[in-house]
Amino acid sequence: MLPILQILGAFFGVVMLYLTFLYYKRNTYDKKGAIVWALIWCGFIFLAAFPSITYGIMQKLEIERTVDFFVIGGFLVFSVIIFKTYTICKKLQKKMEKLVREVAIRK
């Protein structure tokens, strides 16, 4: 990987880590969410700084290009995030329906 891309990737990870910290301080994230995001961004920074670490994993998975490896990993991470978001939305929807029913019964 080109050194400039490594620097840009690491810089992006540091900025995102800082934003995660700011959102935690503003109580947008709870402690668990902040830790998960901080770990994700620290991993991103580490892999951006040392991309050669992934070569062993890529050989075992028979992936030839580093970009393909990161795209596949990104899809996996975002699939988990979307699934988690969907389950949270469904829980909120059920709570909202219950609240609306209770308010309607009272009136």
C-alpha positions in Angstrom: 0.0 0.0 0.0 1.2 3.5 -0.7 2.5 5.3 2.4 0.2 8.3 1.7 -2.8 6.0 1.8 -1.6 4.5 5.1 -1.2 8.0 6.5 -4.6 9.1 5.3 -6.2 5.9 6.6 -4.6 6.3 10.0 -5.6 10.0 10.1 -9.2 9.1 9.2 -9.2 6.5 12.0 -7.9 9.0 14.6 -10.5 11.5 13.5 -13.3 8.9 13.9 -11.9 7.8 17.2 -12.0 11.4 18.4 -15.6 11.9 17.2 -16.5 8.7 19.0 -15.0 10.2 22.2 -16.9 13.5 21.7 -20.2 11.6 21.2 -19.6 9.6 24.3 -19.0 12.8 26.3 -22.2 14.3 24.9 -24.0 11.2 26.1 -25.0 10.2 22.6 -23.3 6.8 23.0 -23.4 4.7 26.1 -20.2 3.2 27.5 -20.7 -0.1 25.7 -21.3 1.5 22.3 -18.3 3.9 22.8 -16.0 0.9 23.6 -17.2 -1.0 20.6 -16.7 1.9 18.2 -13.3 2.7 19.8 -12.2 -0.8 19.2 -13.4 -0.7 15.6 -11.5 2.5 14.9 -8.4 1.3 16.7 -8.4 -1.8 14.6 -8.9 0.4 11.5 -5.9 2.5 12.5 -3.8 -0.6 13.1 -4.6 -2.2 9.8 -4.1 1.1 8.0 -0.7 1.4 9.5 0.4 -2.2 9.1 -1.5 -3.7 6.1 1.0 -6.6 5.7 -0.5 -8.2 8.8 -3.6 -9.2 6.8 -1.6 -11.1 4.2 -1.5 -14.3 6.2 -5.3 -14.2 6.6 -5.8 -13.4 3.0 -3.7 -16.4 1.9 -5.8 -18.8 4.1 -9.0 -17.3 2.7 -7.5 -17.4 -0.9 -8.1 -13.7 -1.4 -5.5 -12.1 -3.7 -6.1 -8.4 -3.4 -6.0 -6.4 -0.2 -8.9 -4.2 -1.3 -11.1 -7.2 -1.7 -10.2 -8.3 1.8 -11.2 -4.9 3.3 -14.4 -4.7 1.2 -15.5 -8.1 2.4 -14.6 -7.2 6.0 -16.5 -4.0 5.7 -19.6 -5.8 4.4 -19.5 -8.1 7.3 -19.1 -5.3 9.9 -21.9 -3.3 8.3 -24.2 -6.3 8.1 -23.8 -6.8 11.8 -24.5 -3.1 12.5 -27.6 -3.1 10.2 -28.9 -6.2 12.0 -28.4 -4.6 15.4 -30.1 -1.4 14.2 -33.0 -3.4 12.9 -33.6 -5.2 16.1 -33.4 -2.0 18.1 -35.9 -0.4 15.8 -38.3 -3.3 16.2 -38.1 -3.1 20.0 -38.8 0.6 19.9 -41.7 0.0 17.5 -43.3 -2.5 19.9 -42.8 -0.1 22.9 -44.4 2.7 20.9 -47.4 0.6 19.9 -47.8 -0.4 23.6 -47.6 3.2 24.7 -50.1 4.3 22.0 -52.6 1.6 23.1 -52.3 2.6 26.7 -52.9 6.3 25.9 -55.8 5.4 23.6 -57.5 3.2 26.3 -57.1 6.0 28.9 -58.9 8.5 26.6 
